[in-house]
Amino acid sequence: MKTIQYKSDTAIFSSNEENIEPYDFIIEEAKLEHIHYINQICEETLSSAKARGTGISGRPPELLAKKMIEGEAIIAFTSKGKWAGFAFISSWENGKYVSNSGLIVAPEFRNTGLAKKIKRKIFELSRQKYPKAIIFSLTTGLAVMKMNHELGFEPVTYSELPNDELFWENCKSCINCPILLSKERKNCLCTAMLYNPEKIS
């Protein structure tokens, strides 16, 4: 049985799924006080990408700190304060587009349903801060694609993504960037998905 309690802007999830050790996760909007988790987040993001053999856009610690301070990130940890997961948002073209990025869960807390909860919280934060924005996601992961689909995202061509050069600059640290450039940014190994609030409503 799974119980969900809400206290102010913090969600406390108790996972009691069969064959899974129960954990009490606190999932909330990241703040200045959470900056000490940044090195763990960066290290795990890189090691996870290497283990899966997939490309990933590098995120410097300074960027993640900025996201935390500006209230544009979601963080998860256990009731004992152990870091468990993270995701952040970025806006492009003056808020016309918003990306959900950097979803990562610590290895010991995978297969507990935590990734799905973080994904929903970062989506809700995006809708709250940018209610008119088109939300998009680029991923090679099937699990993320499924989560996006459940939230109302639809697969699209790269032509529907932002034209912002800074956005595409972030792809340069990905091992798949040569493929992207050879295709003139029209496609790559990542699947592009959009949530358009105008179409949903």
C-alpha beads as a LAMMPS data file, in Angstrom:
LAMMPS data file: protein, C-alpha beads

201 atoms
200 bonds

1 atom types
1 bond types

-500.0 500.0 xlo xhi
-500.0 500.0 ylo yhi
-500.0 500.0 zlo zhi

Masses

1 110.0

Atoms # bond

1 1 1 0.000 0.000 0.000
2 1 1 1.325 3.435 -0.899
3 1 1 0.518 6.494 1.197
4 1 1 0.970 10.110 0.140
5 1 1 0.946 13.067 2.514
6 1 1 1.375 16.746 1.657
7 1 1 2.777 19.284 4.065
8 1 1 3.060 22.830 2.709
9 1 1 5.094 22.537 -0.514
10 1 1 6.804 19.316 0.517
11 1 1 5.592 15.893 -0.583
12 1 1 6.435 12.931 1.656
13 1 1 6.056 9.576 -0.085
14 1 1 6.113 6.222 1.662
15 1 1 6.878 3.436 -0.803
16 1 1 5.625 0.057 0.428
17 1 1 5.541 -1.755 -2.900
18 1 1 6.016 -5.512 -2.799
19 1 1 9.654 -6.719 -2.773
20 1 1 10.900 -3.142 -2.370
21 1 1 12.372 -1.836 0.860
22 1 1 10.105 0.971 2.098
23 1 1 11.562 4.482 2.066
24 1 1 10.198 7.812 3.213
25 1 1 11.135 10.306 0.500
26 1 1 10.864 14.048 0.882
27 1 1 10.439 15.667 -2.540
28 1 1 10.448 19.450 -2.643
29 1 1 11.527 22.567 -4.463
30 1 1 15.305 22.870 -4.100
31 1 1 16.658 25.779 -2.063
32 1 1 19.961 27.378 -1.091
33 1 1 20.258 24.931 1.816
34 1 1 20.468 22.010 -0.628
35 1 1 23.587 23.197 -2.472
36 1 1 25.793 20.780 -0.529
37 1 1 24.214 17.939 -2.537
38 1 1 25.509 19.302 -5.876
39 1 1 28.734 17.286 -6.109
40 1 1 26.796 14.058 -5.517
41 1 1 24.287 15.011 -8.204
42 1 1 26.967 15.847 -10.793
43 1 1 29.038 12.726 -10.075
44 1 1 26.054 10.396 -10.221
45 1 1 24.744 11.980 -13.421
46 1 1 28.053 11.361 -15.206
47 1 1 28.607 7.837 -13.849
48 1 1 25.038 6.870 -14.730
49 1 1 25.471 8.032 -18.330
50 1 1 28.744 6.108 -18.652
51 1 1 27.183 2.945 -17.214
52 1 1 24.287 3.105 -19.681
53 1 1 26.531 4.033 -22.589
54 1 1 24.262 6.937 -23.475
55 1 1 24.930 10.564 -24.241
56 1 1 24.300 13.315 -21.721
57 1 1 24.581 17.054 -21.765
58 1 1 27.042 18.185 -19.101
59 1 1 25.755 20.381 -16.297
60 1 1 28.348 22.379 -14.350
61 1 1 27.859 22.693 -10.574
62 1 1 27.431 26.463 -10.967
63 1 1 24.364 25.946 -13.147
64 1 1 22.737 23.558 -10.671
65 1 1 23.444 25.957 -7.807
66 1 1 21.782 28.753 -9.771
67 1 1 18.728 26.559 -10.394
68 1 1 18.427 25.775 -6.697
69 1 1 18.733 29.412 -5.648
70 1 1 16.159 30.527 -8.245
71 1 1 13.648 27.833 -7.302
72 1 1 13.886 26.025 -10.621
73 1 1 14.796 22.554 -9.389
74 1 1 13.276 19.645 -7.510
75 1 1 15.277 17.568 -5.055
76 1 1 14.498 14.348 -3.217
77 1 1 16.093 12.926 -0.098
78 1 1 15.255 10.442 2.635
79 1 1 13.829 11.376 5.998
80 1 1 17.389 10.987 7.329
81 1 1 18.720 13.570 4.880
82 1 1 20.369 11.244 2.345
83 1 1 20.225 12.569 -1.223
84 1 1 17.964 10.471 -3.447
85 1 1 17.120 12.343 -6.676
86 1 1 17.056 15.603 -8.634
87 1 1 15.709 17.400 -11.732
88 1 1 15.639 21.001 -12.955
89 1 1 13.933 23.302 -15.445
90 1 1 15.227 25.945 -17.855
91 1 1 13.361 28.549 -19.892
92 1 1 14.131 29.506 -23.493
93 1 1 13.030 32.231 -25.920
94 1 1 11.731 34.514 -23.157
95 1 1 9.682 31.803 -21.494
96 1 1 8.017 30.461 -24.639
97 1 1 9.673 27.083 -24.023
98 1 1 10.623 25.295 -20.821
99 1 1 12.754 22.169 -20.600
100 1 1 12.560 19.434 -17.961
101 1 1 16.139 18.211 -17.616
102 1 1 18.694 16.361 -15.541
103 1 1 16.396 13.765 -13.957
104 1 1 18.632 11.519 -11.866
105 1 1 17.984 9.070 -9.020
106 1 1 20.690 7.636 -6.735
107 1 1 21.335 3.944 -7.580
108 1 1 20.094 2.555 -4.275
109 1 1 16.698 4.251 -4.720
110 1 1 15.987 3.167 -8.282
111 1 1 13.012 0.886 -8.949
112 1 1 11.121 2.452 -6.041
113 1 1 8.958 4.725 -8.181
114 1 1 10.944 7.785 -7.101
115 1 1 11.879 8.877 -10.652
116 1 1 8.214 9.054 -11.604
117 1 1 7.400 11.185 -8.549
118 1 1 10.258 13.593 -9.273
119 1 1 9.176 13.808 -12.904
120 1 1 5.644 14.770 -11.876
121 1 1 6.889 17.361 -9.366
122 1 1 9.223 19.032 -11.902
123 1 1 6.380 19.068 -14.421
124 1 1 4.066 20.687 -11.853
125 1 1 6.756 23.273 -11.013
126 1 1 7.152 24.071 -14.720
127 1 1 3.396 24.583 -15.107
128 1 1 3.302 26.753 -11.987
129 1 1 6.193 29.043 -12.960
130 1 1 5.520 29.106 -16.715
131 1 1 1.800 28.324 -17.199
132 1 1 1.755 29.341 -20.889
133 1 1 5.060 27.764 -21.881
134 1 1 5.521 24.754 -24.135
135 1 1 7.345 22.145 -22.039
136 1 1 9.779 19.861 -23.819
137 1 1 12.041 16.948 -23.060
138 1 1 14.902 15.310 -24.961
139 1 1 15.808 11.788 -23.907
140 1 1 17.134 8.438 -25.065
141 1 1 15.526 6.672 -22.083
142 1 1 12.382 4.593 -22.620
143 1 1 11.313 5.066 -18.973
144 1 1 11.394 8.868 -19.320
145 1 1 9.474 8.656 -22.597
146 1 1 6.744 6.648 -20.860
147 1 1 6.567 9.150 -18.003
148 1 1 6.349 12.035 -20.468
149 1 1 3.545 10.305 -22.346
150 1 1 1.555 9.853 -19.121
151 1 1 1.856 13.591 -18.464
152 1 1 0.520 14.492 -21.912
153 1 1 3.760 14.921 -23.888
154 1 1 3.784 13.966 -27.572
155 1 1 6.754 13.028 -29.812
156 1 1 7.729 15.799 -32.245
157 1 1 10.399 16.607 -34.812
158 1 1 13.388 18.731 -33.840
159 1 1 11.970 21.601 -35.886
160 1 1 9.500 22.227 -33.036
161 1 1 12.258 22.735 -30.472
162 1 1 13.660 26.166 -29.514
163 1 1 15.924 27.991 -31.963
164 1 1 17.906 29.456 -29.058
165 1 1 21.616 28.900 -29.809
166 1 1 22.409 28.635 -26.104
167 1 1 20.071 25.652 -25.878
168 1 1 21.948 23.845 -28.647
169 1 1 25.294 24.806 -27.086
170 1 1 24.381 22.524 -24.172
171 1 1 24.468 19.534 -26.532
172 1 1 28.183 20.000 -27.262
173 1 1 29.204 18.054 -24.142
174 1 1 27.125 15.046 -25.244
175 1 1 28.963 12.160 -26.935
176 1 1 26.224 12.108 -29.579
177 1 1 26.783 15.741 -30.609
178 1 1 28.643 14.763 -33.837
179 1 1 25.499 12.886 -34.930
180 1 1 23.357 15.932 -34.178
181 1 1 25.645 18.221 -36.184
182 1 1 25.883 15.809 -39.109
183 1 1 22.080 15.866 -39.283
184 1 1 22.079 19.681 -39.222
185 1 1 20.230 19.582 -35.885
186 1 1 17.190 18.014 -37.558
187 1 1 17.428 14.798 -35.501
188 1 1 19.700 12.751 -33.259
189 1 1 19.487 9.699 -30.978
190 1 1 17.310 11.582 -28.477
191 1 1 13.536 11.588 -28.854
192 1 1 11.988 15.062 -28.643
193 1 1 8.669 15.356 -26.800
194 1 1 6.447 18.394 -26.180
195 1 1 3.629 19.329 -23.833
196 1 1 1.635 22.184 -25.339
197 1 1 -0.869 23.648 -22.816
198 1 1 -2.937 25.188 -25.633
199 1 1 -3.496 21.800 -27.260
200 1 1 -4.264 20.111 -23.934
201 1 1 -6.862 22.727 -22.958

Bonds

1 1 1 2
2 1 2 3
3 1 3 4
4 1 4 5
5 1 5 6
6 1 6 7
7 1 7 8
8 1 8 9
9 1 9 10
10 1 10 11
11 1 11 12
12 1 12 13
13 1 13 14
14 1 14 15
15 1 15 16
16 1 16 17
17 1 17 18
18 1 18 19
19 1 19 20
20 1 20 21
21 1 21 22
22 1 22 23
23 1 23 24
24 1 24 25
25 1 25 26
26 1 26 27
27 1 27 28
28 1 28 29
29 1 29 30
30 1 30 31
31 1 31 32
32 1 32 33
33 1 33 34
34 1 34 35
35 1 35 36
36 1 36 37
37 1 37 38
38 1 38 39
39 1 39 40
40 1 40 41
41 1 41 42
42 1 42 43
43 1 43 44
44 1 44 45
45 1 45 46
46 1 46 47
47 1 47 48
48 1 48 49
49 1 49 50
50 1 50 51
51 1 51 52
52 1 52 53
53 1 53 54
54 1 54 55
55 1 55 56
56 1 56 57
57 1 57 58
58 1 58 59
59 1 59 60
60 1 60 61
61 1 61 62
62 1 62 63
63 1 63 64
64 1 64 65
65 1 65 66
66 1 66 67
67 1 67 68
68 1 68 69
69 1 69 70
70 1 70 71
71 1 71 72
72 1 72 73
73 1 73 74
74 1 74 75
75 1 75 76
76 1 76 77
77 1 77 78
78 1 78 79
79 1 79 80
80 1 80 81
81 1 81 82
82 1 82 83
83 1 83 84
84 1 84 85
85 1 85 86
86 1 86 87
87 1 87 88
88 1 88 89
89 1 89 90
90 1 90 91
91 1 91 92
92 1 92 93
93 1 93 94
94 1 94 95
95 1 95 96
96 1 96 97
97 1 97 98
98 1 98 99
99 1 99 100
100 1 100 101
101 1 101 102
102 1 102 103
103 1 103 104
104 1 104 105
105 1 105 106
106 1 106 107
107 1 107 108
108 1 108 109
109 1 109 110
110 1 110 111
111 1 111 112
112 1 112 113
113 1 113 114
114 1 114 115
115 1 115 116
116 1 116 117
117 1 117 118
118 1 118 119
119 1 119 120
120 1 120 121
121 1 121 122
122 1 122 123
123 1 123 124
124 1 124 125
125 1 125 126
126 1 126 127
127 1 127 128
128 1 128 129
129 1 129 130
130 1 130 131
131 1 131 132
132 1 132 133
133 1 133 134
134 1 134 135
135 1 135 136
136 1 136 137
137 1 137 138
138 1 138 139
139 1 139 140
140 1 140 141
141 1 141 142
142 1 142 143
143 1 143 144
144 1 144 145
145 1 145 146
146 1 146 147
147 1 147 148
148 1 148 149
149 1 149 150
150 1 150 151
151 1 151 152
152 1 152 153
153 1 153 154
154 1 154 155
155 1 155 156
156 1 156 157
157 1 157 158
158 1 158 159
159 1 159 160
160 1 160 161
161 1 161 162
162 1 162 163
163 1 163 164
164 1 164 165
165 1 165 166
166 1 166 167
167 1 167 168
168 1 168 169
169 1 169 170
170 1 170 171
171 1 171 172
172 1 172 173
173 1 173 174
174 1 174 175
175 1 175 176
176 1 176 177
177 1 177 178
178 1 178 179
179 1 179 180
180 1 180 181
181 1 181 182
182 1 182 183
183 1 183 184
184 1 184 185
185 1 185 186
186 1 186 187
187 1 187 188
188 1 188 189
189 1 189 190
190 1 190 191
191 1 191 192
192 1 192 193
193 1 193 194
194 1 194 195
195 1 195 196
196 1 196 197
197 1 197 198
198 1 198 199
199 1 199 200
200 1 200 201
